[in-house]
Amino acid sequence: MSKDNTAGSARLLALNVAHYPSKYDELPLDETLGMIDMGKPNAVQLQLMASGMEVFVGVLGCAVSGIEELRH
């Protein structure tokens, strides 16, 4: 992945993180960091992780599209 693609991915992720508090309230960072090492998440935590993964996959898709455009 190029430096530009990495920077673009970081900007998209930053925008999503910045958008969260405007829509839902402050990002519960302590709770979020606590989920990193948990063994068995509850339903709310699973939904939060699934939503986060959707954003992450979208950003990765944008980065990969940029790589594919460079190849053609």
mmCIF file of the N, C-alpha and C atoms, coordinates in Angstrom:
data_MODEL
# 
_entry.id   MODEL 
# 
loop_
_atom_site.group_PDB 
_atom_site.id 
_atom_site.type_symbol 
_atom_site.label_atom_id 
_atom_site.label_alt_id 
_atom_site.label_comp_id 
_atom_site.label_asym_id 
_atom_site.label_entity_id 
_atom_site.label_seq_id 
_atom_site.pdbx_PDB_ins_code 
_atom_site.Cartn_x 
_atom_site.Cartn_y 
_atom_site.Cartn_z 
_atom_site.occupancy 
_atom_site.B_iso_or_equiv 
_atom_site.pdbx_formal_charge 
_atom_site.auth_seq_id 
_atom_site.auth_comp_id 
_atom_site.auth_asym_id 
_atom_site.auth_atom_id 
_atom_site.pdbx_PDB_model_num 
ATOM 1   N N  . MET A 1 1  ? 0.850   -1.161  0.000   1.00 0.00 ? 1  MET A N  1 
ATOM 2   C CA . MET A 1 1  ? 0.000   0.000   0.000   1.00 0.00 ? 1  MET A CA 1 
ATOM 3   C C  . MET A 1 1  ? 0.903   1.233   0.000   1.00 0.00 ? 1  MET A C  1 
ATOM 4   N N  . SER A 1 2  ? 0.537   2.195   -0.818  1.00 0.00 ? 2  SER A N  1 
ATOM 5   C CA . SER A 1 2  ? 1.360   3.396   -0.917  1.00 0.00 ? 2  SER A CA 1 
ATOM 6   C C  . SER A 1 2  ? 1.145   4.316   0.281   1.00 0.00 ? 2  SER A C  1 
ATOM 7   N N  . LYS A 1 3  ? 2.030   5.266   0.408   1.00 0.00 ? 3  LYS A N  1 
ATOM 8   C CA . LYS A 1 3  ? 1.938   6.258   1.481   1.00 0.00 ? 3  LYS A CA 1 
ATOM 9   C C  . LYS A 1 3  ? 0.637   7.064   1.352   1.00 0.00 ? 3  LYS A C  1 
ATOM 10  N N  . ASP A 1 4  ? 0.251   7.408   0.122   1.00 0.00 ? 4  ASP A N  1 
ATOM 11  C CA . ASP A 1 4  ? -0.990  8.154   -0.104  1.00 0.00 ? 4  ASP A CA 1 
ATOM 12  C C  . ASP A 1 4  ? -2.222  7.335   0.272   1.00 0.00 ? 4  ASP A C  1 
ATOM 13  N N  . ASN A 1 5  ? -2.219  6.044   -0.060  1.00 0.00 ? 5  ASN A N  1 
ATOM 14  C CA . ASN A 1 5  ? -3.346  5.180   0.302   1.00 0.00 ? 5  ASN A CA 1 
ATOM 15  C C  . ASN A 1 5  ? -3.461  5.035   1.815   1.00 0.00 ? 5  ASN A C  1 
ATOM 16  N N  . THR A 1 6  ? -2.320  4.883   2.472   1.00 0.00 ? 6  THR A N  1 
ATOM 17  C CA . THR A 1 6  ? -2.328  4.773   3.927   1.00 0.00 ? 6  THR A CA 1 
ATOM 18  C C  . THR A 1 6  ? -2.850  6.056   4.558   1.00 0.00 ? 6  THR A C  1 
ATOM 19  N N  . ALA A 1 7  ? -2.411  7.194   4.046   1.00 0.00 ? 7  ALA A N  1 
ATOM 20  C CA . ALA A 1 7  ? -2.883  8.484   4.570   1.00 0.00 ? 7  ALA A CA 1 
ATOM 21  C C  . ALA A 1 7  ? -4.376  8.655   4.317   1.00 0.00 ? 7  ALA A C  1 
ATOM 22  N N  . GLY A 1 8  ? -4.842  8.265   3.154   1.00 0.00 ? 8  GLY A N  1 
ATOM 23  C CA . GLY A 1 8  ? -6.267  8.361   2.844   1.00 0.00 ? 8  GLY A CA 1 
ATOM 24  C C  . GLY A 1 8  ? -7.097  7.476   3.758   1.00 0.00 ? 8  GLY A C  1 
ATOM 25  N N  . SER A 1 9  ? -6.618  6.278   4.025   1.00 0.00 ? 9  SER A N  1 
ATOM 26  C CA . SER A 1 9  ? -7.321  5.361   4.933   1.00 0.00 ? 9  SER A CA 1 
ATOM 27  C C  . SER A 1 9  ? -7.379  5.949   6.337   1.00 0.00 ? 9  SER A C  1 
ATOM 28  N N  . ALA A 1 10 ? -6.269  6.515   6.774   1.00 0.00 ? 10 ALA A N  1 
ATOM 29  C CA . ALA A 1 10 ? -6.239  7.132   8.108   1.00 0.00 ? 10 ALA A CA 1 
ATOM 30  C C  . ALA A 1 10 ? -7.213  8.304   8.190   1.00 0.00 ? 10 ALA A C  1 
ATOM 31  N N  . ARG A 1 11 ? -7.310  9.097   7.120   1.00 0.00 ? 11 ARG A N  1 
ATOM 32  C CA . ARG A 1 11 ? -8.257  10.224  7.119   1.00 0.00 ? 11 ARG A CA 1 
ATOM 33  C C  . ARG A 1 11 ? -9.696  9.728   7.193   1.00 0.00 ? 11 ARG A C  1 
ATOM 34  N N  . LEU A 1 12 ? -10.027 8.674   6.426   1.00 0.00 ? 12 LEU A N  1 
ATOM 35  C CA . LEU A 1 12 ? -11.393 8.129   6.470   1.00 0.00 ? 12 LEU A CA 1 
ATOM 36  C C  . LEU A 1 12 ? -11.740 7.591   7.853   1.00 0.00 ? 12 LEU A C  1 
ATOM 37  N N  . LEU A 1 13 ? -10.813 6.877   8.464   1.00 0.00 ? 13 LEU A N  1 
ATOM 38  C CA . LEU A 1 13 ? -11.057 6.372   9.811   1.00 0.00 ? 13 LEU A CA 1 
ATOM 39  C C  . LEU A 1 13 ? -11.208 7.513   10.810  1.00 0.00 ? 13 LEU A C  1 
ATOM 40  N N  . ALA A 1 14 ? -10.376 8.550   10.667  1.00 0.00 ? 14 ALA A N  1 
ATOM 41  C CA . ALA A 1 14 ? -10.465 9.699   11.562  1.00 0.00 ? 14 ALA A CA 1 
ATOM 42  C C  . ALA A 1 14 ? -11.815 10.401  11.412  1.00 0.00 ? 14 ALA A C  1 
ATOM 43  N N  . LEU A 1 15 ? -12.307 10.518  10.189  1.00 0.00 ? 15 LEU A N  1 
ATOM 44  C CA . LEU A 1 15 ? -13.619 11.134  9.977   1.00 0.00 ? 15 LEU A CA 1 
ATOM 45  C C  . LEU A 1 15 ? -14.722 10.328  10.638  1.00 0.00 ? 15 LEU A C  1 
ATOM 46  N N  . ASN A 1 16 ? -14.642 9.020   10.557  1.00 0.00 ? 16 ASN A N  1 
ATOM 47  C CA . ASN A 1 16 ? -15.657 8.176   11.194  1.00 0.00 ? 16 ASN A CA 1 
ATOM 48  C C  . ASN A 1 16 ? -15.605 8.300   12.708  1.00 0.00 ? 16 ASN A C  1 
ATOM 49  N N  . VAL A 1 17 ? -14.410 8.346   13.264  1.00 0.00 ? 17 VAL A N  1 
ATOM 50  C CA . VAL A 1 17 ? -14.277 8.502   14.710  1.00 0.00 ? 17 VAL A CA 1 
ATOM 51  C C  . VAL A 1 17 ? -14.781 9.875   15.140  1.00 0.00 ? 17 VAL A C  1 
ATOM 52  N N  . ALA A 1 18 ? -14.490 10.901  14.339  1.00 0.00 ? 18 ALA A N  1 
ATOM 53  C CA . ALA A 1 18 ? -14.947 12.253  14.664  1.00 0.00 ? 18 ALA A CA 1 
ATOM 54  C C  . ALA A 1 18 ? -16.462 12.381  14.526  1.00 0.00 ? 18 ALA A C  1 
ATOM 55  N N  . HIS A 1 19 ? -17.045 11.641  13.613  1.00 0.00 ? 19 HIS A N  1 
ATOM 56  C CA . HIS A 1 19 ? -18.492 11.713  13.377  1.00 0.00 ? 19 HIS A CA 1 
ATOM 57  C C  . HIS A 1 19 ? -19.285 11.096  14.528  1.00 0.00 ? 19 HIS A C  1 
ATOM 58  N N  . TYR A 1 20 ? -18.740 10.091  15.170  1.00 0.00 ? 20 TYR A N  1 
ATOM 59  C CA . TYR A 1 20 ? -19.448 9.374   16.241  1.00 0.00 ? 20 TYR A CA 1 
ATOM 60  C C  . TYR A 1 20 ? -19.982 10.304  17.321  1.00 0.00 ? 20 TYR A C  1 
ATOM 61  N N  . PRO A 1 21 ? -19.144 11.165  17.922  1.00 0.00 ? 21 PRO A N  1 
ATOM 62  C CA . PRO A 1 21 ? -19.663 12.006  19.011  1.00 0.00 ? 21 PRO A CA 1 
ATOM 63  C C  . PRO A 1 21 ? -20.738 12.994  18.549  1.00 0.00 ? 21 PRO A C  1 
ATOM 64  N N  . SER A 1 22 ? -20.669 13.427  17.306  1.00 0.00 ? 22 SER A N  1 
ATOM 65  C CA . SER A 1 22 ? -21.687 14.366  16.834  1.00 0.00 ? 22 SER A CA 1 
ATOM 66  C C  . SER A 1 22 ? -23.042 13.694  16.689  1.00 0.00 ? 22 SER A C  1 
ATOM 67  N N  . LYS A 1 23 ? -23.035 12.403  16.499  1.00 0.00 ? 23 LYS A N  1 
ATOM 68  C CA . LYS A 1 23 ? -24.286 11.667  16.318  1.00 0.00 ? 23 LYS A CA 1 
ATOM 69  C C  . LYS A 1 23 ? -24.765 10.983  17.597  1.00 0.00 ? 23 LYS A C  1 
ATOM 70  N N  . TYR A 1 24 ? -23.843 10.435  18.373  1.00 0.00 ? 24 TYR A N  1 
ATOM 71  C CA . TYR A 1 24 ? -24.227 9.592   19.513  1.00 0.00 ? 24 TYR A CA 1 
ATOM 72  C C  . TYR A 1 24 ? -23.807 10.118  20.875  1.00 0.00 ? 24 TYR A C  1 
ATOM 73  N N  . ASP A 1 25 ? -22.819 10.947  20.978  1.00 0.00 ? 25 ASP A N  1 
ATOM 74  C CA . ASP A 1 25 ? -22.229 11.447  22.217  1.00 0.00 ? 25 ASP A CA 1 
ATOM 75  C C  . ASP A 1 25 ? -20.762 11.036  22.224  1.00 0.00 ? 25 ASP A C  1 
ATOM 76  N N  . GLU A 1 26 ? -20.098 11.305  23.308  1.00 0.00 ? 26 GLU A N  1 
ATOM 77  C CA . GLU A 1 26 ? -18.665 11.015  23.372  1.00 0.00 ? 26 GLU A CA 1 
ATOM 78  C C  . GLU A 1 26 ? -18.377 9.533   23.147  1.00 0.00 ? 26 GLU A C  1 
ATOM 79  N N  . LEU A 1 27 ? -17.268 9.272   22.497  1.00 0.00 ? 27 LEU A N  1 
ATOM 80  C CA . LEU A 1 27 ? -16.815 7.911   22.264  1.00 0.00 ? 27 LEU A CA 1 
ATOM 81  C C  . LEU A 1 27 ? -16.341 7.315   23.588  1.00 0.00 ? 27 LEU A C  1 
ATOM 82  N N  . PRO A 1 28 ? -16.938 6.204   24.032  1.00 0.00 ? 28 PRO A N  1 
ATOM 83  C CA . PRO A 1 28 ? -16.568 5.612   25.326  1.00 0.00 ? 28 PRO A CA 1 
ATOM 84  C C  . PRO A 1 28 ? -15.239 4.862   25.236  1.00 0.00 ? 28 PRO A C  1 
ATOM 85  N N  . LEU A 1 29 ? -14.147 5.618   25.217  1.00 0.00 ? 29 LEU A N  1 
ATOM 86  C CA . LEU A 1 29 ? -12.841 5.033   24.966  1.00 0.00 ? 29 LEU A CA 1 
ATOM 87  C C  . LEU A 1 29 ? -12.438 4.005   26.019  1.00 0.00 ? 29 LEU A C  1 
ATOM 88  N N  . ASP A 1 30 ? -12.701 4.280   27.294  1.00 0.00 ? 30 ASP A N  1 
ATOM 89  C CA . ASP A 1 30 ? -12.333 3.308   28.334  1.00 0.00 ? 30 ASP A CA 1 
ATOM 90  C C  . ASP A 1 30 ? -13.037 1.973   28.112  1.00 0.00 ? 30 ASP A C  1 
ATOM 91  N N  . GLU A 1 31 ? -14.330 2.037   27.821  1.00 0.00 ? 31 GLU A N  1 
ATOM 92  C CA . GLU A 1 31 ? -15.086 0.808   27.571  1.00 0.00 ? 31 GLU A CA 1 
ATOM 93  C C  . GLU A 1 31 ? -14.606 0.117   26.301  1.00 0.00 ? 31 GLU A C  1 
ATOM 94  N N  . THR A 1 32 ? -14.317 0.916   25.281  1.00 0.00 ? 32 THR A N  1 
ATOM 95  C CA . THR A 1 32 ? -13.864 0.357   24.010  1.00 0.00 ? 32 THR A CA 1 
ATOM 96  C C  . THR A 1 32 ? -12.521 -0.344  24.178  1.00 0.00 ? 32 THR A C  1 
ATOM 97  N N  . LEU A 1 33 ? -11.589 0.296   24.841  1.00 0.00 ? 33 LEU A N  1 
ATOM 98  C CA . LEU A 1 33 ? -10.285 -0.329  25.062  1.00 0.00 ? 33 LEU A CA 1 
ATOM 99  C C  . LEU A 1 33 ? -10.404 -1.577  25.926  1.00 0.00 ? 33 LEU A C  1 
ATOM 100 N N  . GLY A 1 34 ? -11.355 -1.580  26.858  1.00 0.00 ? 34 GLY A N  1 
ATOM 101 C CA . GLY A 1 34 ? -11.579 -2.746  27.704  1.00 0.00 ? 34 GLY A CA 1 
ATOM 102 C C  . GLY A 1 34 ? -12.055 -3.956  26.924  1.00 0.00 ? 34 GLY A C  1 
ATOM 103 N N  . MET A 1 35 ? -12.668 -3.731  25.763  1.00 0.00 ? 35 MET A N  1 
ATOM 104 C CA . MET A 1 35 ? -13.181 -4.843  24.957  1.00 0.00 ? 35 MET A CA 1 
ATOM 105 C C  . MET A 1 35 ? -12.080 -5.570  24.186  1.00 0.00 ? 35 MET A C  1 
ATOM 106 N N  . ILE A 1 36 ? -10.910 -4.977  24.096  1.00 0.00 ? 36 ILE A N  1 
ATOM 107 C CA . ILE A 1 36 ? -9.840  -5.575  23.302  1.00 0.00 ? 36 ILE A CA 1 
ATOM 108 C C  . ILE A 1 36 ? -9.478  -6.975  23.798  1.00 0.00 ? 36 ILE A C  1 
ATOM 109 N N  . ASP A 1 37 ? -9.375  -7.158  25.108  1.00 0.00 ? 37 ASP A N  1 
ATOM 110 C CA . ASP A 1 37 ? -8.922  -8.436  25.657  1.00 0.00 ? 37 ASP A CA 1 
ATOM 111 C C  . ASP A 1 37 ? -10.039 -9.279  26.268  1.00 0.00 ? 37 ASP A C  1 
ATOM 112 N N  . MET A 1 38 ? -11.285 -8.911  26.029  1.00 0.00 ? 38 MET A N  1 
ATOM 113 C CA . MET A 1 38 ? -12.369 -9.672  26.654  1.00 0.00 ? 38 MET A CA 1 
ATOM 114 C C  . MET A 1 38 ? -12.513 -11.044 26.011  1.00 0.00 ? 38 MET A C  1 
ATOM 115 N N  . GLY A 1 39 ? -12.948 -11.985 26.809  1.00 0.00 ? 39 GLY A N  1 
ATOM 116 C CA . GLY A 1 39 ? -13.106 -13.349 26.322  1.00 0.00 ? 39 GLY A CA 1 
ATOM 117 C C  . GLY A 1 39 ? -14.425 -13.591 25.625  1.00 0.00 ? 39 GLY A C  1 
ATOM 118 N N  . LYS A 1 40 ? -15.519 -13.075 26.183  1.00 0.00 ? 40 LYS A N  1 
ATOM 119 C CA . LYS A 1 40 ? -16.841 -13.352 25.626  1.00 0.00 ? 40 LYS A CA 1 
ATOM 120 C C  . LYS A 1 40 ? -17.683 -12.079 25.650  1.00 0.00 ? 40 LYS A C  1 
ATOM 121 N N  . PRO A 1 41 ? -17.804 -11.390 24.495  1.00 0.00 ? 41 PRO A N  1 
ATOM 122 C CA . PRO A 1 41 ? -18.569 -10.138 24.462  1.00 0.00 ? 41 PRO A CA 1 
ATOM 123 C C  . PRO A 1 41 ? -20.074 -10.387 24.561  1.00 0.00 ? 41 PRO A C  1 
ATOM 124 N N  . ASN A 1 42 ? -20.783 -9.372  25.100  1.00 0.00 ? 42 ASN A N  1 
ATOM 125 C CA . ASN A 1 42 ? -22.247 -9.474  25.149  1.00 0.00 ? 42 ASN A CA 1 
ATOM 126 C C  . ASN A 1 42 ? -22.825 -8.977  23.823  1.00 0.00 ? 42 ASN A C  1 
ATOM 127 N N  . ALA A 1 43 ? -24.141 -8.973  23.689  1.00 0.00 ? 43 ALA A N  1 
ATOM 128 C CA . ALA A 1 43 ? -24.804 -8.624  22.428  1.00 0.00 ? 43 ALA A CA 1 
ATOM 129 C C  . ALA A 1 43 ? -24.511 -7.178  22.011  1.00 0.00 ? 43 ALA A C  1 
ATOM 130 N N  . VAL A 1 44 ? -24.514 -6.248  22.957  1.00 0.00 ? 44 VAL A N  1 
ATOM 131 C CA . VAL A 1 44 ? -24.241 -4.841  22.642  1.00 0.00 ? 44 VAL A CA 1 
ATOM 132 C C  . VAL A 1 44 ? -22.801 -4.688  22.147  1.00 0.00 ? 44 VAL A C  1 
ATOM 133 N N  . GLN A 1 45 ? -21.872 -5.345  22.813  1.00 0.00 ? 45 GLN A N  1 
ATOM 134 C CA . GLN A 1 45 ? -20.472 -5.270  22.422  1.00 0.00 ? 45 GLN A CA 1 
ATOM 135 C C  . GLN A 1 45 ? -20.255 -5.902  21.048  1.00 0.00 ? 45 GLN A C  1 
ATOM 136 N N  . LEU A 1 46 ? -20.939 -7.008  20.778  1.00 0.00 ? 46 LEU A N  1 
ATOM 137 C CA . LEU A 1 46 ? -20.836 -7.647  19.464  1.00 0.00 ? 46 LEU A CA 1 
ATOM 138 C C  . LEU A 1 46 ? -21.332 -6.708  18.364  1.00 0.00 ? 46 LEU A C  1 
ATOM 139 N N  . GLN A 1 47 ? -22.437 -6.008  18.623  1.00 0.00 ? 47 GLN A N  1 
ATOM 140 C CA . GLN A 1 47 ? -22.969 -5.069  17.637  1.00 0.00 ? 47 GLN A CA 1 
ATOM 141 C C  . GLN A 1 47 ? -21.993 -3.925  17.394  1.00 0.00 ? 47 GLN A C  1 
ATOM 142 N N  . LEU A 1 48 ? -21.397 -3.427  18.460  1.00 0.00 ? 48 LEU A N  1 
ATOM 143 C CA . LEU A 1 48 ? -20.418 -2.349  18.331  1.00 0.00 ? 48 LEU A CA 1 
ATOM 144 C C  . LEU A 1 48 ? -19.216 -2.815  17.509  1.00 0.00 ? 48 LEU A C  1 
ATOM 145 N N  . MET A 1 49 ? -18.732 -4.011  17.793  1.00 0.00 ? 49 MET A N  1 
ATOM 146 C CA . MET A 1 49 ? -17.599 -4.544  17.040  1.00 0.00 ? 49 MET A CA 1 
ATOM 147 C C  . MET A 1 49 ? -17.963 -4.780  15.577  1.00 0.00 ? 49 MET A C  1 
ATOM 148 N N  . ALA A 1 50 ? -19.172 -5.282  15.325  1.00 0.00 ? 50 ALA A N  1 
ATOM 149 C CA . ALA A 1 50 ? -19.606 -5.515  13.946  1.00 0.00 ? 50 ALA A CA 1 
ATOM 150 C C  . ALA A 1 50 ? -19.690 -4.199  13.176  1.00 0.00 ? 50 ALA A C  1 
ATOM 151 N N  . SER A 1 51 ? -20.230 -3.174  13.803  1.00 0.00 ? 51 SER A N  1 
ATOM 152 C CA . SER A 1 51 ? -20.314 -1.863  13.152  1.00 0.00 ? 51 SER A CA 1 
ATOM 153 C C  . SER A 1 51 ? -18.919 -1.314  12.855  1.00 0.00 ? 51 SER A C  1 
ATOM 154 N N  . GLY A 1 52 ? -18.025 -1.457  13.818  1.00 0.00 ? 52 GLY A N  1 
ATOM 155 C CA . GLY A 1 52 ? -16.651 -1.004  13.612  1.00 0.00 ? 52 GLY A CA 1 
ATOM 156 C C  . GLY A 1 52 ? -15.959 -1.756  12.487  1.00 0.00 ? 52 GLY A C  1 
ATOM 157 N N  . MET A 1 53 ? -16.209 -3.054  12.396  1.00 0.00 ? 53 MET A N  1 
ATOM 158 C CA . MET A 1 53 ? -15.601 -3.847  11.332  1.00 0.00 ? 53 MET A CA 1 
ATOM 159 C C  . MET A 1 53 ? -16.144 -3.443  9.964   1.00 0.00 ? 53 MET A C  1 
ATOM 160 N N  . GLU A 1 54 ? -17.424 -3.072  9.890   1.00 0.00 ? 54 GLU A N  1 
ATOM 161 C CA . GLU A 1 54 ? -17.989 -2.605  8.625   1.00 0.00 ? 54 GLU A CA 1 
ATOM 162 C C  . GLU A 1 54 ? -17.257 -1.355  8.145   1.00 0.00 ? 54 GLU A C  1 
ATOM 163 N N  . VAL A 1 55 ? -17.024 -0.430  9.053   1.00 0.00 ? 55 VAL A N  1 
ATOM 164 C CA . VAL A 1 55 ? -16.289 0.793   8.704   1.00 0.00 ? 55 VAL A CA 1 
ATOM 165 C C  . VAL A 1 55 ? -14.875 0.431   8.271   1.00 0.00 ? 55 VAL A C  1 
ATOM 166 N N  . PHE A 1 56 ? -14.238 -0.438  9.038   1.00 0.00 ? 56 PHE A N  1 
ATOM 167 C CA . PHE A 1 56 ? -12.860 -0.835  8.739   1.00 0.00 ? 56 PHE A CA 1 
ATOM 168 C C  . PHE A 1 56 ? -12.759 -1.498  7.365   1.00 0.00 ? 56 PHE A C  1 
ATOM 169 N N  . VAL A 1 57 ? -13.687 -2.401  7.045   1.00 0.00 ? 57 VAL A N  1 
ATOM 170 C CA . VAL A 1 57 ? -13.680 -3.083  5.747   1.00 0.00 ? 57 VAL A CA 1 
ATOM 171 C C  . VAL A 1 57 ? -13.904 -2.071  4.619   1.00 0.00 ? 57 VAL A C  1 
ATOM 172 N N  . GLY A 1 58 ? -14.780 -1.100  4.854   1.00 0.00 ? 58 GLY A N  1 
ATOM 173 C CA . GLY A 1 58 ? -14.999 -0.070  3.850   1.00 0.00 ? 58 GLY A CA 1 
ATOM 174 C C  . GLY A 1 58 ? -13.752 0.746   3.567   1.00 0.00 ? 58 GLY A C  1 
ATOM 175 N N  . VAL A 1 59 ? -13.053 1.097   4.621   1.00 0.00 ? 59 VAL A N  1 
ATOM 176 C CA . VAL A 1 59 ? -11.813 1.870   4.455   1.00 0.00 ? 59 VAL A CA 1 
ATOM 177 C C  . VAL A 1 59 ? -10.759 1.028   3.744   1.00 0.00 ? 59 VAL A C  1 
ATOM 178 N N  . LEU A 1 60 ? -10.648 -0.235  4.121   1.00 0.00 ? 60 LEU A N  1 
ATOM 179 C CA . LEU A 1 60 ? -9.695  -1.110  3.439   1.00 0.00 ? 60 LEU A CA 1 
ATOM 180 C C  . LEU A 1 60 ? -10.064 -1.265  1.966   1.00 0.00 ? 60 LEU A C  1 
ATOM 181 N N  . GLY A 1 61 ? -11.361 -1.346  1.684   1.00 0.00 ? 61 GLY A N  1 
ATOM 182 C CA . GLY A 1 61 ? -11.810 -1.441  0.296   1.00 0.00 ? 61 GLY A CA 1 
ATOM 183 C C  . GLY A 1 61 ? -11.390 -0.233  -0.513  1.00 0.00 ? 61 GLY A C  1 
ATOM 184 N N  . CYS A 1 62 ? -11.496 0.948   0.083   1.00 0.00 ? 62 CYS A N  1 
ATOM 185 C CA . CYS A 1 62 ? -11.055 2.174   -0.599  1.00 0.00 ? 62 CYS A CA 1 
ATOM 186 C C  . CYS A 1 62 ? -9.549  2.127   -0.862  1.00 0.00 ? 62 CYS A C  1 
ATOM 187 N N  . ALA A 1 63 ? -8.808  1.656   0.111   1.00 0.00 ? 63 ALA A N  1 
ATOM 188 C CA . ALA A 1 63 ? -7.352  1.575   -0.047  1.00 0.00 ? 63 ALA A CA 1 
ATOM 189 C C  . ALA A 1 63 ? -6.989  0.581   -1.136  1.00 0.00 ? 63 ALA A C  1 
ATOM 190 N N  . VAL A 1 64 ? -7.642  -0.576  -1.154  1.00 0.00 ? 64 VAL A N  1 
ATOM 191 C CA . VAL A 1 64 ? -7.361  -1.596  -2.164  1.00 0.00 ? 64 VAL A CA 1 
ATOM 192 C C  . VAL A 1 64 ? -7.765  -1.092  -3.541  1.00 0.00 ? 64 VAL A C  1 
ATOM 193 N N  . SER A 1 65 ? -8.875  -0.371  -3.638  1.00 0.00 ? 65 SER A N  1 
ATOM 194 C CA . SER A 1 65 ? -9.290  0.196   -4.922  1.00 0.00 ? 65 SER A CA 1 
ATOM 195 C C  . SER A 1 65 ? -8.221  1.132   -5.450  1.00 0.00 ? 65 SER A C  1 
ATOM 196 N N  . GLY A 1 66 ? -7.631  1.905   -4.567  1.00 0.00 ? 66 GLY A N  1 
ATOM 197 C CA . GLY A 1 66 ? -6.544  2.787   -4.979  1.00 0.00 ? 66 GLY A CA 1 
ATOM 198 C C  . GLY A 1 66 ? -5.362  2.013   -5.520  1.00 0.00 ? 66 GLY A C  1 
ATOM 199 N N  . ILE A 1 67 ? -5.063  0.874   -4.902  1.00 0.00 ? 67 ILE A N  1 
ATOM 200 C CA . ILE A 1 67 ? -3.957  0.031   -5.365  1.00 0.00 ? 67 ILE A CA 1 
ATOM 201 C C  . ILE A 1 67 ? -4.300  -0.551  -6.732  1.00 0.00 ? 67 ILE A C  1 
ATOM 202 N N  . GLU A 1 68 ? -5.539  -1.018  -6.913  1.00 0.00 ? 68 GLU A N  1 
ATOM 203 C CA . GLU A 1 68 ? -5.954  -1.597  -8.185  1.00 0.00 ? 68 GLU A CA 1 
ATOM 204 C C  . GLU A 1 68 ? -5.907  -0.550  -9.303  1.00 0.00 ? 68 GLU A C  1 
ATOM 205 N N  . GLU A 1 69 ? -6.283  0.691   -9.006  1.00 0.00 ? 69 GLU A N  1 
ATOM 206 C CA . GLU A 1 69 ? -6.228  1.755   -10.006 1.00 0.00 ? 69 GLU A CA 1 
ATOM 207 C C  . GLU A 1 69 ? -4.795  2.012   -10.445 1.00 0.00 ? 69 GLU A C  1 
ATOM 208 N N  . LEU A 1 70 ? -3.858  1.895   -9.519  1.00 0.00 ? 70 LEU A N  1 
ATOM 209 C CA . LEU A 1 70 ? -2.443  2.102   -9.869  1.00 0.00 ? 70 LEU A CA 1 
ATOM 210 C C  . LEU A 1 70 ? -1.918  0.984   -10.766 1.00 0.00 ? 70 LEU A C  1 
ATOM 211 N N  . ARG A 1 71 ? -2.471  -0.215  -10.635 1.00 0.00 ? 71 ARG A N  1 
ATOM 212 C CA . ARG A 1 71 ? -2.000  -1.353  -11.422 1.00 0.00 ? 71 ARG A CA 1 
ATOM 213 C C  . ARG A 1 71 ? -2.468  -1.280  -12.869 1.00 0.00 ? 71 ARG A C  1 
ATOM 214 N N  . HIS A 1 72 ? -3.577  -0.597  -13.113 1.00 0.00 ? 72 HIS A N  1 
ATOM 215 C CA . HIS A 1 72 ? -4.148  -0.569  -14.482 1.00 0.00 ? 72 HIS A CA 1 
ATOM 216 C C  . HIS A 1 72 ? -3.743  0.646   -15.228 1.00 0.00 ? 72 HIS A C  1 
# 
